[in-house]
Amino acid sequence: MMKKSLFLTALSLAILTGCQNVGSQALQIEKQGSFTVGGSYVTHKGTFKQENFIAPEGQRAYGDFAYVKYQTPTNAKKYPLVFQHGGAQSSRTWESTVDGREGFDTLFLRKGYSTYLVDQPRSGKSNLSTKAITADTPWASNPMYADKTFWILSRMGHYDSHNQPVANAQFPTGEAAYQAFQQAWTIGSGPLDNDLNADVLTQLVDQTKGAILVTHSMGGTIGWRTALRTDNVKAIVAWEPGGTPFIFPENEMPKITKARFEALSGAAMGVPMNEFLKLTKIPIVLYYGDYIRVGSDNVGEDKWGTELAMAKQFVATINKHGGDATLVHLPEIGIKGNSHFLMGEKNNQQLADLMADWLKQKGLDR
């Protein structure tokens, strides 16, 4: 028994040391930088005069663009990964974990992929808008007073009898991790417009001459819509898509599974069949984590139960029409404990490897 324990301890240390060595190796970056894509402006009436140089007359308001940070490793693979964040988030989603480990950006650079991290229009570093905030702008108030709301809806954990956050299995524990999670949220500077977001993301994808989209949460619908707009989307990897509509043929709309709070239910929008069929031309994979159950007393678990139910219908409809879509519910393949921000949790390297294996299976790792 002692020998077995010593062997397991040695094996664990070897695995840990190996992971640390991988992370400590110097990245070989060929080029990096940032730029904006898309955007427009509106001009105020009147004539600009230096005598009243702070007045708006004759001046322009610029906005509705995306900010993009990119890195290209040496000997990069053919297709870059374009990372689209979710609602009330920014490209920080992909950069680092809340406990300081490498995020998907760096993990996939190490795997040889160029990465493009997007801050969508009216969010994060792209927070200029040509339209004023409206009553339906999501999470527009500042401060948002929504730490418990976001924690529960994202299935990160619960609160104990002393009102202290208790993290789920894969989310890093402690006040520092909790605070880092809460400090990642952003507010909208204008109305949420996912057709605008898709138009701008399409311009970026077209600039790359071909890319793999990686989306999260409310960014899922932006990925679907982008694939309808350009043939340069070569695949879509969607991490827990939901919160905005899935795409279906307008004459094959899905059944809506209602959440306890109906506004949180998974949603769908219809498009003409010839548009929908564009989603059948590329490989698509959807990943969902743990703690998902329709009817749960936890509003987040219940909400994401309805999204998972919608996702299953989405995948089935794509495949019914000859497509190549896969839904992976992680607990069903033995990966347990993940919440909604699974790309930043304790096992994010395992999840990155899972995604990389899928890309290899589809011949997209060359």
C-alpha positions as CSV (number, residue, x, y, z in Angstrom):
1,M,0.0,0.0,0.0
2,M,2.9,2.3,0.9
3,K,4.6,1.7,-2.5
4,K,1.3,2.4,-4.4
5,S,0.9,5.7,-2.5
6,L,4.5,6.7,-3.2
7,F,4.0,5.8,-6.8
8,L,0.9,7.9,-7.1
9,T,2.5,10.8,-5.3
10,A,5.5,10.6,-7.7
11,L,3.2,10.4,-10.7
12,S,1.2,13.4,-9.5
13,L,4.4,15.4,-9.0
14,A,5.7,14.4,-12.5
15,I,2.4,15.5,-14.1
16,L,2.4,18.8,-12.1
17,T,6.1,19.4,-13.0
18,G,5.4,18.6,-16.6
19,C,2.5,21.1,-16.7
20,Q,4.7,23.8,-15.1
21,N,7.5,23.2,-17.6
22,V,5.1,23.5,-20.5
23,G,3.8,26.9,-19.1
24,S,7.3,28.1,-18.4
25,Q,8.7,27.6,-21.9
26,A,9.2,30.8,-23.8
27,L,6.6,31.5,-26.5
28,Q,8.0,32.0,-30.0
29,I,5.9,34.9,-31.4
30,E,6.4,36.0,-35.0
31,K,4.2,39.1,-34.8
32,Q,1.6,40.7,-32.5
33,G,-0.4,43.9,-32.3
34,S,-3.9,45.3,-32.2
35,F,-6.2,47.1,-34.5
36,T,-9.9,48.0,-34.9
37,V,-12.3,46.7,-37.5
38,G,-15.6,48.0,-38.7
39,G,-17.2,51.1,-37.2
40,S,-19.1,54.2,-38.3
41,Y,-19.7,57.8,-37.3
42,V,-22.5,60.3,-37.0
43,T,-22.0,64.0,-37.5
44,H,-23.6,66.7,-35.4
45,K,-25.4,69.5,-37.2
46,G,-23.8,72.8,-37.5
47,T,-20.3,74.2,-38.1
48,F,-17.2,73.6,-36.0
49,K,-15.6,76.9,-34.7
50,Q,-12.4,77.1,-32.7
51,E,-14.0,79.9,-30.6
52,N,-16.2,77.2,-29.1
53,F,-14.0,74.2,-29.7
54,I,-15.7,72.0,-27.0
55,A,-19.2,72.3,-28.6
56,P,-20.5,69.3,-30.6
57,E,-21.5,71.4,-33.7
58,G,-19.9,70.0,-36.8
59,Q,-18.0,67.2,-35.0
60,R,-18.3,63.5,-35.4
61,A,-19.0,60.7,-32.9
62,Y,-17.2,57.5,-33.8
63,G,-18.2,54.0,-32.6
64,D,-19.6,50.6,-33.4
65,F,-16.2,49.0,-34.2
66,A,-14.4,46.0,-32.6
67,Y,-11.0,46.1,-31.0
68,V,-8.8,43.2,-31.9
69,K,-5.6,42.0,-30.3
70,Y,-3.6,39.4,-32.3
71,Q,-0.6,37.2,-31.9
72,T,1.0,34.8,-34.4
73,P,3.4,32.1,-33.2
74,T,6.3,31.0,-35.4
75,N,5.3,28.3,-37.9
76,A,1.6,29.0,-37.2
77,K,-1.1,26.7,-38.4
78,K,-3.2,27.7,-41.5
79,Y,-6.3,28.9,-39.8
80,P,-6.3,31.3,-36.8
81,L,-8.7,31.2,-33.9
82,V,-11.0,34.2,-33.5
83,F,-12.3,34.4,-30.0
84,Q,-15.7,36.1,-29.4
85,H,-16.6,36.8,-25.8
86,G,-20.0,36.6,-24.2
87,G,-22.5,39.2,-22.8
88,A,-21.2,41.9,-20.4
89,Q,-17.7,40.6,-21.0
90,S,-14.6,41.4,-23.0
91,S,-11.6,39.7,-24.5
92,R,-10.3,39.2,-20.9
93,T,-12.5,36.1,-20.9
94,W,-9.7,34.4,-22.9
95,E,-6.5,36.0,-21.6
96,S,-5.8,34.6,-18.1
97,T,-7.7,32.7,-15.4
98,V,-8.9,34.4,-12.2
99,D,-6.0,32.6,-10.3
100,G,-3.3,33.8,-12.7
101,R,-2.8,30.7,-14.9
102,E,-2.7,30.8,-18.7
103,G,-5.9,31.3,-20.5
104,F,-7.1,29.9,-23.8
105,D,-5.2,32.7,-25.7
106,T,-1.8,31.5,-24.5
107,L,-2.7,27.8,-24.4
108,F,-3.6,27.8,-28.1
109,L,-0.6,29.9,-29.0
110,R,1.5,27.1,-27.5
111,K,-0.4,24.7,-29.7
112,G,0.6,26.7,-32.8
113,Y,-2.5,28.7,-33.5
114,S,-2.6,32.4,-34.2
115,T,-5.1,34.0,-32.0
116,Y,-7.4,37.1,-32.5
117,L,-9.1,38.3,-29.3
118,V,-12.2,40.5,-30.0
119,D,-13.9,43.2,-27.9
120,Q,-17.2,43.4,-29.7
121,P,-18.8,46.8,-30.6
122,R,-20.0,48.9,-27.6
123,S,-18.1,46.7,-25.1
124,G,-14.7,46.6,-23.4
125,K,-12.0,48.4,-25.4
126,S,-14.6,49.1,-28.1
127,N,-16.9,51.0,-25.9
128,L,-17.7,53.9,-28.2
129,S,-21.2,53.8,-29.6
130,T,-23.1,55.8,-32.3
131,K,-26.3,55.3,-30.3
132,A,-27.1,56.2,-26.8
133,I,-27.8,53.7,-24.0
134,T,-31.5,52.7,-24.0
135,A,-33.7,51.1,-21.4
136,D,-33.1,47.6,-22.9
137,T,-29.2,47.9,-23.0
138,P,-28.1,44.9,-20.9
139,W,-26.3,45.6,-17.6
140,A,-25.9,49.3,-18.5
141,S,-26.0,50.7,-15.0
142,N,-22.8,51.3,-13.1
143,P,-22.2,50.2,-10.4
144,M,-24.2,47.1,-11.5
145,Y,-24.9,45.7,-8.0
146,A,-25.1,42.3,-9.5
147,D,-22.3,40.2,-8.1
148,K,-24.7,37.6,-6.7
149,T,-26.8,37.7,-9.8
150,F,-23.8,37.0,-12.1
151,W,-22.4,34.3,-9.7
152,I,-25.7,32.4,-9.6
153,L,-26.6,32.8,-13.3
154,S,-23.1,31.6,-14.3
155,R,-23.4,28.6,-12.0
156,M,-20.0,29.5,-10.4
157,G,-21.3,28.3,-7.0
158,H,-23.6,29.3,-4.2
159,Y,-23.6,31.3,-0.9
160,D,-23.3,29.8,2.5
161,S,-25.3,30.7,5.7
162,H,-22.8,33.6,6.3
163,N,-23.5,35.0,2.8
164,Q,-20.0,34.0,1.6
165,P,-19.5,32.7,-1.9
166,V,-18.8,28.9,-2.2
167,A,-17.2,28.0,-5.5
168,N,-18.2,24.9,-7.5
169,A,-15.7,22.1,-8.0
170,Q,-13.7,23.6,-10.9
171,F,-13.8,27.3,-10.1
172,P,-10.8,28.5,-8.1
173,T,-11.6,29.1,-4.5
174,G,-11.0,32.2,-2.3
175,E,-11.8,35.9,-2.1
176,A,-9.1,36.9,-4.6
177,A,-10.6,34.6,-7.3
178,Y,-14.1,35.7,-6.5
179,Q,-13.1,39.4,-6.8
180,A,-11.2,38.8,-10.0
181,F,-14.3,37.1,-11.5
182,Q,-16.5,40.1,-10.5
183,Q,-14.0,42.6,-11.9
184,A,-14.1,41.1,-15.4
185,W,-17.6,42.4,-16.1
186,T,-18.2,45.3,-18.5
187,I,-21.1,47.6,-19.1
188,G,-22.7,48.3,-22.5
189,S,-22.1,51.8,-24.0
190,G,-25.1,51.4,-26.4
191,P,-27.9,49.0,-27.3
192,L,-27.0,45.4,-27.8
193,D,-27.1,44.7,-31.6
194,N,-26.0,41.2,-32.5
195,D,-26.4,41.8,-36.2
196,L,-24.0,44.7,-35.9
197,N,-21.7,42.5,-33.9
198,A,-21.9,39.8,-36.6
199,D,-21.3,42.3,-39.4
200,V,-18.1,43.5,-37.7
201,L,-16.9,40.0,-36.9
202,T,-17.5,39.1,-40.5
203,Q,-15.2,41.9,-41.6
204,L,-12.5,40.5,-39.3
205,V,-12.9,36.9,-40.5
206,D,-12.8,38.1,-44.1
207,Q,-9.5,39.9,-43.4
208,T,-8.0,36.6,-42.2
209,K,-9.1,34.8,-45.4
210,G,-10.3,32.0,-43.3
211,A,-10.7,31.4,-39.5
212,I,-12.1,29.2,-36.8
213,L,-14.6,31.0,-34.5
214,V,-14.5,30.3,-30.8
215,T,-17.5,31.7,-29.0
216,H,-18.8,31.9,-25.4
217,S,-22.3,32.3,-24.0
218,M,-24.2,35.2,-25.6
219,G,-21.4,35.3,-28.3
220,G,-22.8,32.1,-29.7
221,T,-25.5,33.8,-31.7
222,I,-22.8,36.1,-33.2
223,G,-20.9,33.1,-34.4
224,W,-23.9,31.5,-36.0
225,R,-24.8,34.8,-37.7
226,T,-21.3,35.4,-38.9
227,A,-21.2,32.0,-40.6
228,L,-24.3,33.0,-42.5
229,R,-22.5,36.1,-43.8
230,T,-19.2,34.7,-45.0
231,D,-17.7,31.5,-46.4
232,N,-14.5,32.3,-44.5
233,V,-15.7,30.7,-41.2
234,K,-14.1,27.3,-41.4
235,A,-15.5,25.9,-38.1
236,I,-17.2,27.0,-34.9
237,V,-16.3,26.0,-31.4
238,A,-19.0,27.3,-29.0
239,W,-18.5,27.1,-25.3
240,E,-21.9,27.1,-23.6
241,P,-23.8,29.2,-26.2
242,G,-27.0,30.7,-25.0
243,G,-28.6,33.9,-23.6
244,T,-29.2,34.9,-27.2
245,P,-31.1,33.1,-30.0
246,F,-30.0,29.9,-31.7
247,I,-30.6,29.8,-35.5
248,F,-33.2,27.5,-37.0
249,P,-35.0,27.3,-40.4
250,E,-38.0,29.5,-40.2
251,N,-40.3,26.6,-41.0
252,E,-38.7,24.3,-38.4
253,M,-38.7,26.3,-35.2
254,P,-37.9,24.3,-32.1
255,K,-39.8,23.6,-28.9
256,I,-39.1,26.2,-26.2
257,T,-38.3,24.7,-22.8
258,K,-39.4,27.3,-20.3
259,A,-37.3,28.3,-17.3
260,R,-38.9,29.0,-13.9
261,F,-38.2,32.7,-14.7
262,E,-39.5,32.6,-18.2
263,A,-37.3,35.5,-19.5
264,L,-34.2,33.2,-18.9
265,S,-35.5,30.5,-21.3
266,G,-33.4,29.4,-24.3
267,A,-34.5,31.3,-27.4
268,A,-34.5,30.7,-31.2
269,M,-34.8,32.8,-34.3
270,G,-35.8,31.6,-37.8
271,V,-34.0,32.3,-41.1
272,P,-34.7,31.1,-44.6
273,M,-33.7,27.5,-45.3
274,N,-31.1,28.5,-47.8
275,E,-29.4,30.7,-45.1
276,F,-29.6,28.0,-42.4
277,L,-28.0,25.4,-44.7
278,K,-24.8,27.5,-44.6
279,L,-24.4,26.1,-41.0
280,T,-24.3,22.6,-42.5
281,K,-21.2,23.3,-44.5
282,I,-18.8,23.6,-41.6
283,P,-18.0,21.5,-38.5
284,I,-19.5,22.8,-35.3
285,V,-19.0,21.7,-31.7
286,L,-20.8,22.9,-28.6
287,Y,-19.5,22.2,-25.1
288,Y,-21.5,22.5,-21.9
289,G,-20.4,22.1,-18.3
290,D,-21.9,20.7,-15.1
291,Y,-24.7,21.9,-12.7
292,I,-27.3,22.1,-15.5
293,R,-30.8,20.9,-14.7
294,V,-34.3,22.2,-15.8
295,G,-36.5,22.7,-12.8
296,S,-33.6,23.3,-10.3
297,D,-34.2,25.7,-7.4
298,N,-31.0,27.3,-8.6
299,V,-32.0,29.8,-11.3
300,G,-28.7,29.5,-13.1
301,E,-28.9,25.7,-13.3
302,D,-32.5,25.9,-14.4
303,K,-31.7,28.6,-17.0
304,W,-28.9,26.7,-18.6
305,G,-31.0,23.5,-18.6
306,T,-33.3,25.3,-21.1
307,E,-30.3,26.4,-23.1
308,L,-28.9,22.9,-23.3
309,A,-32.3,21.6,-24.4
310,M,-32.3,24.2,-27.2
311,A,-28.7,23.3,-28.1
312,K,-29.7,19.7,-28.6
313,Q,-32.4,20.7,-31.0
314,F,-30.1,23.0,-32.8
315,V,-27.5,20.2,-33.3
316,A,-30.1,17.7,-34.4
317,T,-31.5,20.1,-37.0
318,I,-28.1,20.8,-38.5
319,N,-27.4,17.1,-38.7
320,K,-30.8,16.4,-40.1
321,H,-29.9,18.6,-43.1
322,G,-26.6,16.9,-43.7
323,G,-24.4,19.0,-41.4
324,D,-21.6,18.1,-38.9
325,A,-22.6,19.3,-35.5
326,T,-21.6,17.8,-32.1
327,L,-22.8,18.6,-28.6
328,V,-20.5,17.6,-25.8
329,H,-22.0,17.6,-22.3
330,L,-18.8,17.3,-20.3
331,P,-20.2,15.3,-17.3
332,E,-21.3,12.6,-19.8
333,I,-17.7,12.1,-20.8
334,G,-16.4,12.1,-17.3
335,I,-15.4,15.8,-17.0
336,K,-17.2,17.1,-14.0
337,G,-17.5,20.3,-11.9
338,N,-17.4,22.9,-14.6
339,S,-19.4,26.1,-14.5
340,H,-20.3,28.6,-17.2
341,F,-16.8,30.2,-17.5
342,L,-15.2,26.8,-17.9
343,M,-12.4,28.2,-20.1
344,G,-11.0,29.9,-17.0
345,E,-11.5,27.1,-14.5
346,K,-9.0,24.7,-12.8
347,N,-9.1,22.2,-15.7
348,N,-8.9,24.7,-18.6
349,Q,-5.8,23.0,-20.0
350,Q,-7.7,19.7,-20.2
351,L,-10.6,21.5,-22.0
352,A,-8.2,23.2,-24.4
353,D,-6.7,19.8,-25.2
354,L,-10.3,18.5,-25.8
355,M,-10.9,21.3,-28.2
356,A,-7.5,20.8,-29.9
357,D,-8.3,17.1,-30.4
358,W,-11.6,18.0,-32.1
359,L,-9.8,20.5,-34.4
360,K,-7.4,17.7,-35.3
361,Q,-10.2,15.3,-36.0
362,K,-11.6,17.8,-38.4
363,G,-8.3,18.4,-40.2
364,L,-8.1,22.0,-39.0
365,D,-4.7,21.7,-37.1
366,R,-2.4,21.9,-40.2
